[in-house]
Amino acid sequence: VLTWDNVTVVVFSKTLSLFDRAMYFANGLDPRDFDLIVVKSPHTEHHMYEAWADCNFNVDVPGATSANLPTLGHTICARPIYPLDADVAFAPRATVYSR
């Protein structure tokens, strides 16, 4: 936990799944005590905050972690492909390979 002035940053060196508020409590913090919480993850569980947050919204920043797949620039794949191309229905199909 890094703090300076009125800013607190919780940093993790290993991968973390954001399924609950345990990451705050494990570091002696209660997220309800803060005016603003920013979580850098496109898949944060919104239900963790909805009971007590006044506002909850996503910010989709550019980069490899964007949840907006078409903006990632993937070009070497069979096209059309869901979800990169508009108007393509998801039709799951399994291919079995054997020796």
DSSP file (Angstrom, degrees, kcal/mol; ACC not computed):
  #  RESIDUE AA STRUCTURE BP1 BP2  ACC     N-H-->O    O-->H-N    N-H-->O    O-->H-N    TCO  KAPPA ALPHA  PHI   PSI    X-CA   Y-CA   Z-CA
    1    1 A V              0   0    0      0, 0.0     2,-0.5     0, 0.0     9,-0.2   0.000 360.0 360.0 360.0 123.2    0.0    0.0    0.0
    2    2 A L  E     -A    9   0A   0      7,-3.3     7,-3.4     2,-0.0     2,-0.4  -0.916 360.0-179.3-108.8 132.2    1.5    3.3   -1.1
    3    3 A T  E     +A    8   0A   0     -2,-0.5     2,-0.3     5,-0.2     5,-0.2  -0.991  12.5 162.4-133.5 141.8    0.2    6.6    0.4
    4    4 A W  E >   -A    7   0A   0      3,-2.3     3,-2.7    -2,-0.4    -2,-0.0  -0.930  67.9 -33.7-154.4 137.5    1.0   10.2   -0.2
    5    5 A D  T 3  S-     0   0    0     -2,-0.3     0, 0.0     1,-0.3     0, 0.0  -0.323 127.3 -25.6  48.1-122.7   -1.1   13.2    0.8
    6    6 A N  T 3  S+     0   0    0     -3,-0.1     2,-0.5    -2,-0.0    -1,-0.3   0.081 116.9 101.6-105.0  24.1   -4.7   12.1    0.4
    7    7 A V  E <   -A    4   0A   0     -3,-2.7    -3,-2.3     2,-0.0     2,-0.4  -0.926  46.7-173.7-112.9 130.9   -3.9    9.4   -2.3
    8    8 A T  E     -A    3   0A   0     -2,-0.5     2,-0.5    -5,-0.2    -5,-0.2  -0.989   2.8-170.1-122.1 130.0   -3.7    5.7   -1.5
    9    9 A V  E     -A    2   0A   0     -7,-3.4    -7,-3.3    -2,-0.4     2,-0.6  -0.983   9.6-157.1-122.8 126.8   -2.6    3.1   -4.1
   10   10 A V        -     0   0    0     -2,-0.5     2,-0.4    -9,-0.2    -2,-0.0  -0.918  18.7-173.1-102.2 119.3   -2.9   -0.6   -3.6
   11   11 A V        -     0   0    0     -2,-0.6     2,-0.4     2,-0.0    -2,-0.0  -0.918   8.0-161.8-117.9 137.6   -0.3   -2.4   -5.8
   12   12 A F        -     0   0    0     -2,-0.4     4,-0.1     1,-0.1    -2,-0.0  -0.944  14.3-160.1-119.6 141.2    0.0   -6.2   -6.4
   13   13 A S  S    S+     0   0    0     -2,-0.4     2,-0.3     2,-0.1    -1,-0.1   0.582  79.1  53.2 -92.8 -11.9    2.9   -8.0   -7.8
   14   14 A K  S    S-     0   0    0      1,-0.1    -2,-0.0     0, 0.0     0, 0.0  -0.827 101.4 -81.6-120.3 160.9    0.9  -11.1   -8.7
   15   15 A T        -     0   0    0     -2,-0.3     2,-0.4     1,-0.0    -2,-0.1  -0.298  47.9-164.8 -59.8 142.3   -2.2  -11.6  -10.7
   16   16 A L        -     0   0    0     -4,-0.1     2,-0.5    -3,-0.0    -4,-0.0  -0.998  16.8-139.9-136.0 133.4   -5.4  -10.9   -8.8
   17   17 A S        -     0   0    0     -2,-0.4     2,-1.3     1,-0.1     3,-0.4  -0.821  15.2-145.1 -91.4 129.2   -9.0  -11.8   -9.5
   18   18 A L        +     0   0    0     -2,-0.5    27,-1.3     1,-0.2     3,-0.1  -0.477  54.4 129.0 -94.8  64.8  -11.3   -8.9   -8.6
   19   19 A F  S    S+     0   0    0     -2,-1.3     2,-0.3    25,-0.1    -1,-0.2   0.666  75.0   0.4 -93.2 -18.4  -14.3  -11.0   -7.4
   20   20 A D  S >  S-     0   0    0     -3,-0.4     3,-0.6    28,-0.0    25,-0.1  -0.885  81.9 -89.7-154.0-175.0  -14.8   -9.2   -4.1
   21   21 A R  T >> S+     0   0    0     -2,-0.3     4,-1.7     1,-0.2     3,-1.5   0.285  85.9 110.8 -88.5  11.7  -13.4   -6.5   -1.9
   22   22 A A  H 3>  +     0   0    0      1,-0.3     4,-3.0     2,-0.2     5,-0.2   0.802  67.0  66.8 -57.8 -30.4  -10.9   -8.8   -0.1
   23   23 A M  H <4 S+     0   0    0     -3,-0.6     4,-0.3     1,-0.2    -1,-0.3   0.834 106.8  41.1 -62.3 -30.8   -8.0   -7.0   -1.8
   24   24 A Y  H X4>S+     0   0    0     -3,-1.5     5,-2.3     2,-0.2     3,-1.5   0.946 116.1  46.8 -77.5 -52.7   -8.8   -3.9    0.2
   25   25 A F  H ><5S+     0   0    0     -4,-1.7     3,-1.9     1,-0.3    -2,-0.2   0.851 105.7  60.1 -60.5 -36.3   -9.6   -5.6    3.5
   26   26 A A  T 3<5S+     0   0    0     -4,-3.0    -1,-0.3     1,-0.3    -2,-0.2   0.715 107.8  47.4 -64.1 -19.7   -6.5   -7.8    3.3
   27   27 A N  T < 5S-     0   0    0     -3,-1.5    -1,-0.3    -4,-0.3    -2,-0.2   0.138 124.8-101.5-107.4  17.9   -4.5   -4.5    3.3
   28   28 A G  T < 5S+     0   0    0     -3,-1.9     2,-0.4     1,-0.2    -3,-0.2   0.725  83.3 124.1  73.8  22.3   -6.3   -2.9    6.2
   29   29 A L      < -     0   0    0     -5,-2.3    -1,-0.2    -6,-0.1    -2,-0.2  -0.896  50.2-153.7-117.8 144.7   -8.5   -0.7    4.0
   30   30 A D    >   -     0   0    0     -2,-0.4     3,-2.5     1,-0.1     4,-0.2  -0.970  12.4-149.8-112.8 115.5  -12.2   -0.4    3.8
   31   31 A P  G >  S+     0   0    0      0, 0.0     3,-1.4     0, 0.0    -1,-0.1   0.736  93.5  68.5 -60.0 -21.2  -13.2    0.9    0.3
   32   32 A R  G 3  S+     0   0    0      1,-0.2    17,-0.0    -3,-0.0    -3,-0.0   0.655  89.2  66.0 -70.7 -13.3  -16.3    2.6    1.7
   33   33 A D  G <  S+     0   0    0     -3,-2.5     2,-0.3     2,-0.0    -1,-0.2   0.495  89.1  84.4 -84.3  -3.4  -13.9    5.1    3.5
   34   34 A F    <   -     0   0    0     -3,-1.4     3,-0.1    -4,-0.2     0, 0.0  -0.733  67.0-147.3-104.7 149.5  -12.7    6.5    0.1
   35   35 A D  S    S+     0   0    0     -2,-0.3     2,-0.3     1,-0.3    -1,-0.1   0.775  89.1  18.9 -78.5 -28.6  -14.2    9.3   -2.0
   36   36 A L        -     0   0    0      2,-0.0     2,-0.4    -5,-0.0    -1,-0.3  -0.996  61.6-169.8-147.0 135.6  -13.0    7.7   -5.2
   37   37 A I        -     0   0    0     -2,-0.3     2,-0.5    -3,-0.1     0, 0.0  -0.997   5.0-168.6-127.0 129.2  -11.8    4.2   -6.2
   38   38 A V        -     0   0    0     -2,-0.4     2,-0.5     2,-0.0    -2,-0.0  -0.977   2.9-171.6-117.3 125.2  -10.2    3.4   -9.6
   39   39 A V        -     0   0    0     -2,-0.5     2,-1.6     2,-0.1     5,-0.1  -0.974  17.9-144.4-119.0 121.9   -9.7   -0.2  -10.5
   40   40 A K        +     0   0    0     -2,-0.5    -2,-0.0     3,-0.1     3,-0.0  -0.620  64.1  99.5 -87.4  83.6   -7.7   -1.0  -13.7
   41   41 A S    >   -     0   0    0     -2,-1.6     3,-1.0     1,-0.0    -2,-0.1  -0.865  61.4-148.6-163.8 128.7   -9.6   -4.0  -15.0
   42   42 A P  T 3  S+     0   0    0      0, 0.0    -2,-0.0     0, 0.0    -1,-0.0   0.569 100.9  50.4 -75.6  -5.2  -12.2   -4.3  -17.7
   43   43 A H  T 3  S+     0   0    0      2,-0.1   -25,-0.1    -3,-0.0    -3,-0.1   0.057  72.2 146.4-122.5  26.0  -13.8   -7.2  -15.8
   44   44 A T    <   -     0   0    0     -3,-1.0     2,-0.9    -5,-0.1   -25,-0.1  -0.364  58.2-110.2 -62.7 141.5  -14.2   -5.8  -12.3
   45   45 A E    >   -     0   0    0    -27,-1.3     3,-1.7     1,-0.2     4,-0.3  -0.642  26.8-162.0 -77.6 107.8  -17.3   -7.1  -10.5
   46   46 A H  G >> S+     0   0    0     -2,-0.9     3,-1.8     1,-0.3     4,-1.6   0.783  83.3  71.3 -63.5 -28.0  -19.6   -4.1  -10.3
   47   47 A H  G 34 S+     0   0    0      1,-0.3     4,-0.5     2,-0.2    -1,-0.3   0.710  84.2  71.5 -64.2 -16.9  -21.8   -5.7   -7.6
   48   48 A M  G <4 S+     0   0    0     -3,-1.7    -1,-0.3     1,-0.2    -2,-0.2   0.789 113.8  23.4 -64.1 -26.4  -18.8   -5.2   -5.2
   49   49 A Y  T X> S+     0   0    0     -3,-1.8     4,-2.4    -4,-0.3     3,-1.5   0.633  97.1  88.7-115.5 -20.5  -19.5   -1.4   -5.2
   50   50 A E  T 3< S+     0   0    0     -4,-1.6    -3,-0.1     1,-0.3    -2,-0.1   0.775  81.3  62.0 -60.4 -31.0  -23.2   -0.9   -6.2
   51   51 A A  T 34 S+     0   0    0     -4,-0.5    -1,-0.3     1,-0.2    -2,-0.1   0.773 125.4  12.3 -67.8 -24.9  -24.6   -1.1   -2.6
   52   52 A W  T <4 S+     0   0    0     -3,-1.5     2,-0.3    -4,-0.1    -2,-0.2   0.472  99.8 101.8-132.9  -5.0  -22.6    1.9   -1.5
   53   53 A A     <  -     0   0    0     -4,-2.4     3,-0.1     1,-0.1   -21,-0.0  -0.676  54.0-153.0 -86.6 137.7  -21.2    3.7   -4.5
   54   54 A D  S    S+     0   0    0     -2,-0.3     2,-0.3     1,-0.2    -1,-0.1   0.819  83.8  14.8 -73.4 -31.4  -22.9    6.9   -5.8
   55   55 A C        -     0   0    0      2,-0.0     2,-0.4     0, 0.0    -1,-0.2  -0.999  61.5-175.8-147.2 141.2  -21.6    6.3   -9.3
   56   56 A N        +     0   0    0     -2,-0.3     2,-0.3    -3,-0.1   -10,-0.0  -0.969  19.6 151.3-140.8 122.1  -20.1    3.4  -11.1
   57   57 A F        -     0   0    0     -2,-0.4     2,-0.3     2,-0.0    -2,-0.0  -0.986  37.3-116.6-149.9 158.5  -18.8    3.6  -14.7
   58   58 A N        -     0   0    0     -2,-0.3     2,-0.5     2,-0.0    -2,-0.0  -0.730  14.4-159.8 -96.0 144.4  -16.2    2.0  -17.0
   59   59 A V        -     0   0    0     -2,-0.3     2,-1.1     2,-0.0    -2,-0.0  -0.985   9.4-155.0-120.8 116.6  -13.3    3.9  -18.6
   60   60 A D        -     0   0    0     -2,-0.5     6,-0.1     6,-0.1    -2,-0.0  -0.770  16.1-171.1 -97.2  96.8  -12.0    2.0  -21.6
   61   61 A V        -     0   0    0     -2,-1.1     6,-0.1     1,-0.1     4,-0.1  -0.564  29.0-100.5 -86.0 151.0   -8.3    3.1  -22.0
   62   62 A P  S    S+     0   0    0      0, 0.0     2,-0.2     0, 0.0     3,-0.1  -0.281  74.7  73.2 -65.6 155.2   -6.3    2.2  -25.0
   63   63 A G  S >  S-     0   0    0      8,-0.2     3,-1.4     1,-0.1     8,-0.0  -0.741  95.5 -51.7 132.3-177.7   -3.9   -0.7  -24.8
   64   64 A A  T 3  S+     0   0    0      1,-0.3    -1,-0.1    -2,-0.2     8,-0.1   0.646 126.0  56.7 -69.7 -15.8   -3.6   -4.4  -24.6
   65   65 A T  T 3  S+     0   0    0     -3,-0.1    -1,-0.3    -4,-0.1    -4,-0.1   0.322  75.3 128.5 -99.7   8.8   -6.1   -4.7  -21.7
   66   66 A S    <   -     0   0    0     -3,-1.4    -6,-0.1     1,-0.1     6,-0.1  -0.356  54.0-148.2 -63.9 141.0   -9.0   -2.9  -23.4
   67   67 A A  S    S+     0   0    0      1,-0.1     2,-1.4    -6,-0.1    -1,-0.1   0.533  82.0  90.8 -83.7  -7.2  -12.3   -4.7  -23.3
   68   68 A N    >   -     0   0    0      1,-0.2     3,-1.7     2,-0.1     4,-0.3  -0.686  62.9-172.5 -89.4  85.5  -13.1   -3.2  -26.7
   69   69 A L  G >  S+     0   0    0     -2,-1.4     3,-2.0     1,-0.3     5,-0.4   0.812  74.3  61.9 -55.4 -40.6  -11.6   -6.0  -28.8
   70   70 A P  G >  S+     0   0    0      0, 0.0     3,-0.7     0, 0.0    -1,-0.3   0.777  99.3  58.7 -60.0 -22.6  -12.0   -4.3  -32.3
   71   71 A T  G <  S+     0   0    0     -3,-1.7    -2,-0.2     1,-0.2    -8,-0.2   0.545  84.7  80.7 -82.0  -5.2   -9.6   -1.5  -31.1
   72   72 A L  G <  S-     0   0    0     -3,-2.0    -1,-0.2    -4,-0.3    -3,-0.1   0.640  98.3-125.6 -79.1 -12.9   -6.8   -4.0  -30.3
   73   73 A G    <   +     0   0    0     -3,-0.7     2,-0.4    -4,-0.3    -2,-0.1   0.716  42.6 169.7  82.6  21.0   -5.7   -4.2  -34.0
   74   74 A H        +     0   0    0     -5,-0.4    -1,-0.2     1,-0.2     3,-0.1  -0.540   8.8 153.8 -68.6 123.5   -5.9   -7.9  -34.5
   75   75 A T        +     0   0    0     -2,-0.4     2,-1.3     1,-0.1    -1,-0.2   0.566  47.3  80.6-126.0 -18.5   -5.5   -8.5  -38.3
   76   76 A I  S    S+     0   0    0      2,-0.0     2,-0.3     3,-0.0    -1,-0.1  -0.663  73.7  89.6 -98.3  82.1   -4.0  -12.0  -38.7
   77   77 A C  S    S-     0   0    0     -2,-1.3     2,-0.2    -3,-0.1     4,-0.1  -0.965  87.0 -80.2-163.6 157.0   -7.1  -14.2  -38.3
   78   78 A A        -     0   0    0     -2,-0.3    -2,-0.0     2,-0.0     0, 0.0  -0.450  65.8-107.6 -63.5 131.3   -9.7  -15.7  -40.5
   79   79 A R  S    S+     0   0    0     -2,-0.2     2,-0.1    -4,-0.1     3,-0.0  -0.867  90.8  41.0-115.7 149.4  -12.4  -13.1  -41.2
   80   80 A P  S    S+     0   0    0      0, 0.0     2,-0.4     0, 0.0    -2,-0.0   0.577  77.8 165.4 -75.1 155.7  -15.2  -12.4  -40.4
   81   81 A I    >>  -     0   0    0     -2,-0.1     4,-2.3    -4,-0.1     3,-0.5  -0.998  35.0 -90.9-142.4 136.0  -14.7  -13.3  -36.8
   82   82 A Y  T 34 S+     0   0    0     -2,-0.4     4,-0.1     1,-0.3     7,-0.1  -0.687 102.6   8.8 -81.7 136.7  -16.8  -12.6  -33.7
   83   83 A P  T 34 S+     0   0    0      0, 0.0    -1,-0.3     0, 0.0     4,-0.1  -0.893 121.1  63.1-101.3  16.9  -16.5  -10.2  -31.9
   84   84 A L  T <4 S+     0   0    0     -3,-0.5     2,-0.4   -15,-0.1    -2,-0.2   0.843 100.1  55.8 -72.4 -32.3  -14.0   -8.3  -34.0
   85   85 A D  S >< S-     0   0    0     -4,-2.3     3,-0.7     1,-0.0    -1,-0.0  -0.827  87.9-115.6-107.3 140.7  -16.3   -7.8  -37.0
   86   86 A A  T 3  S+     0   0    0     -2,-0.4     3,-0.1     1,-0.2    -2,-0.1  -0.306  93.6  20.5 -67.7 152.9  -19.7   -6.2  -36.9
   87   87 A D  T 3  S+     0   0    0      1,-0.2     2,-0.5    -4,-0.1    -1,-0.2   0.807  85.5 133.7  59.4  35.8  -22.9   -8.2  -37.7
   88   88 A V    <   -     0   0    0     -3,-0.7     2,-0.2    -7,-0.1    -1,-0.2  -0.972  49.0-139.9-115.3 121.1  -21.2  -11.6  -37.1
   89   89 A A        -     0   0    0     -2,-0.5     2,-0.7    -3,-0.1    -7,-0.2  -0.534  21.3-113.6 -78.9 144.0  -23.3  -14.0  -35.0
   90   90 A F        +     0   0    0     -2,-0.2    -1,-0.1    -9,-0.1    -9,-0.0  -0.690  40.5 171.9 -78.0 117.3  -21.5  -16.1  -32.4
   91   91 A A        -     0   0    0     -2,-0.7    -9,-0.1     2,-0.0    -1,-0.0  -0.817  22.3-147.6-128.9  89.6  -21.8  -19.7  -33.5
   92   92 A P        +     0   0    0      0, 0.0     2,-0.4     0, 0.0    -2,-0.0  -0.304  21.1 177.2 -62.4 138.5  -19.6  -21.9  -31.3
   93   93 A R        -     0   0    0      2,-0.0     2,-0.4    -2,-0.0    -2,-0.0  -0.980  18.1-145.1-145.4 128.2  -18.1  -24.9  -33.1
   94   94 A A        -     0   0    0     -2,-0.4     2,-0.5     2,-0.0     0, 0.0  -0.765   7.6-162.3 -96.5 138.5  -15.8  -27.5  -31.7
   95   95 A T        -     0   0    0     -2,-0.4     2,-0.5     2,-0.0    -2,-0.0  -0.985   8.5-154.0-118.5 125.2  -13.1  -29.1  -33.8
   96   96 A V        -     0   0    0     -2,-0.5     2,-0.4     2,-0.0    -2,-0.0  -0.864   9.0-168.5-103.8 127.8  -11.5  -32.3  -32.4
   97   97 A Y        +     0   0    0     -2,-0.5     2,-0.3     2,-0.0    -2,-0.0  -0.904  10.6 170.6-112.2 141.8   -8.0  -33.3  -33.4
   98   98 A S              0   0    0     -2,-0.4    -2,-0.0     1,-0.0     0, 0.0  -0.963 360.0 360.0-144.5 163.6   -6.5  -36.7  -32.8
   99   99 A R              0   0    0     -2,-0.3    -1,-0.0     0, 0.0    -2,-0.0   0.417 360.0 360.0 -96.7 360.0   -3.4  -38.5  -33.8
